[in-house]
Every structure is written in structure tokens, then in C-alpha cells.
Amino acid sequence: MIVPLSLPDIGLRERELINEVLDSNTLSIGPKVMLFERMVAEYLGVREAVAVNSGTSGLHLAVRALGIGGGDEVITSPFSFVASSNCILFERARPVFVDIDPLTLNLDPSEIEAKITSKTRAIIPVHVFGRPADMDNIMDIAKKFGLAVIEDACEAIGAQYHGKMVGSAGNAAVFAFYPNKQITTGEGGVIVTNSNSLAGMCRSMRNQGRSDVSSWFNHCHLGYNYRMDELSAALGVAQMERIDEILARREAVAGAYHARLGMLKGVTIPYPEAGNKMSWFVYVIQLAPGINRDYVMKYLHENEVDSRPYFQPIHLQPFYRDTFGYSEGAYPNTEAAASSTLAIPFFNKLTEQQIDYVVKVLAEAVSRA
Ligand SMILES: Cc1ncc(COP(=O)(O)O)c(C=O)c1O
């Protein structure tokens, strides 16, 4: 593939810190995880950060630590990665989907109240593609009905909503660091919160329910092995050291695409953000009705440009159809977005030449589709 969809940005500092861990012989439960947690908490301006081995395990612990369980309902978006809904099912609660705003592709707050019942316990908004969800309205509804809020910020580290870092509004937020994310730890995630007790519960549950590390065979809670290892944390520390530079570079790449694709007929570029700051995770265009997306993808592939439809609606995933009986038409905005979106190559080190090549091949594909 000449131009892959995503690539991590790994430099000498990452290698240096990973070698430091290897030389130390402390490969798990050590200083790098603590340092990474401190760096994330300081960067986001929150009290606590609890590092875990994936965004999914972070979401699971946040749901569980808030006491959400069997019979409860949690409102969330069907236009997301499946983990933002699965984390509710892990605790035998029920995801209740609310459709998205067709422009921002985030949960539409004006649709939330109609879905609240006596069983509703929480809202999980997703900051899709690094675009802040409408947190003021979501938090107002949560306060009015006494609901908890877990921000799925897995795609949004560094995004700002009304001048404040995304991840600081709800009871907890979760970030993820898979290699396609803005910064990576290989596999990894972090739960952030201003609640010491919530953080304490997550720390215990990520470590087999231990009360603390010194009491190795004393398990106070049902727990898991969701620990982040020291090698992953070392990678995370090196990436956090230059997160501003990484995010600025991604913004520049997005700007280069905007300039070249803004006038291309049949292609809609990402909706401009007003008053907020996106953290660019992926670059997702929308194709006009009548353009055959499969053909576009095939043409891109034949010319060695990677692309992917982002996302398939969660309610139409086979497991959700089988379990809950969902079918087409349930969430029209989500389905319309899902059938027209296409993620094109997007990463820090994308060169001007590669951008020009992607745009040329895409323009050819769209004109023929
Ligand atoms: C919106 C969203 N939620 C949750 C996750 C899960 O994160 P992870 O893959 O680290 O488990 C992701 C990651 O792709 C995501 O994009």
C-alpha cells in the first residue's frame, strides 16, 4: 500500500524510554505507569487518571465503578465504535440509542429526554472522530434527571469544548491509545475523573480487585487484569511529551485536505467546528447520494490508497440485530451517515506528495463512480 490509512509516529525518545524500562527489569506495576497517569491528568486538568490496557476496559471499569448494572438503561450513540455500547452490556445493563446530529455526527441532545425512563442511569456521549459532543446540553439533561455521564473520549484527546479540555465535564471520561489514535501506547487506555473514590475503585478493579499493590492476595472487589504495562506506559510518556506538536501536525494535515477537497464535487469535507477545537483522529469525508462508495474504495485500493467506511451503525451489527431485533430505519441519521462516510489516509507524517496523490486518485474515483 503506497498510502496506508494510519501510521503511528514513533521516534527516538519512544525507543529510549522503552529501553529504560527493559533495562530496569520492572515491566509491570512501576514508575512509568504512574508518570503517564500524572502527565495525562495534568494535561487534561483533572484530578485522577487511571491507566488501563485498552479503551474498552476503561469504559467497562467506568460503567462498573458507577454502579450501573442489571435492569439499568444507559443512553448512548449508535454511530460509534462498538465498544462504547458493549461496555454497557458487560454489566447486563441496556444501551438505549439516541440518533445523531447529521452535521456533527455526535449524539443529538434534543432527542435524549424522550428516551429517559425510570430505569435510565447514565449517558455515554461519544466525541466522534475527535469532535466534542454538545456537553453543555448533555450535562444539563444529566443534572435535571440525576444521571451519571461517562464521556467516551477514546478518539478525542486534546479536543476542547468551550475552551475546556474534553474529558473534564462528566463523572468520568475514557481515552484510548490504539496505534491509529492521535497518541499511542500500543494497546492502552485511561480513565480520568475528578472523583477520588471513583478513581480508587477503578484502580482496584483494574488490578484484580486488590485493595493496594502490597496486599497481593487480598481481593476486596471483583476485579480484572486491566493493567497497563510499563512498556506501553513508556511509549505513552514519550508521546505525551510532544502531544501539542503531534496534534498541531494532524491539524495541518486536515487543513491540507480541506483546501484540496473543499471544492471537489460529490465530496463533503468534515463539518467545520464552531467555537470548539477538534482533535483530529481520522479524516472522514461524506460522498453524495448516487456515488457508489464500494466502487470508490475499490478504485482507491487498486491505486494503493487505503480507505474505510467509518462507522457501521452499532444497532445493525449482527450481534445487536440478533439480540435486540434491530433493523434498518431505526436511527435514520446514523444510517445515512454510515452509508456515505469514508475515512481516507490520515496520520502525522502524511507528506504533501502523499496528500496530493490521495486527492488525485480520489477525484478520479469519484468522477467514475
Ligand atoms: C469511540 C471509541 N470507543 C471505544 C474504543 C475502544 O478502545 P480500544 O480499542 O482501545 O479498546 C474506541 C477505539 O477504537 C473508539 O474509537
The ligand as a Gaussian input file, in Angstrom:
#p B3LYP/6-31G(d) Opt

LIG

0 1
 C      -15.296000       5.650000      20.210000
 C      -14.442000       4.530000      20.716000
 N      -14.778000       3.936000      21.867000
 C      -14.050000       2.930000      22.375000
 C      -12.919000       2.464000      21.741000
 C      -12.194000       1.289000      22.314000
 O      -10.829000       1.479000      22.514000
 P       -9.824000       0.238000      22.444000
 O       -9.720000      -0.195000      21.026000
 O       -8.540000       0.791000      22.982000
 O      -10.372000      -0.827000      23.316000
 C      -12.517000       3.062000      20.545000
 C      -11.311000       2.608000      19.849000
 O      -11.225000       2.368000      18.694000
 C      -13.304000       4.105000      19.998000
 O      -12.981000       4.671000      18.830000

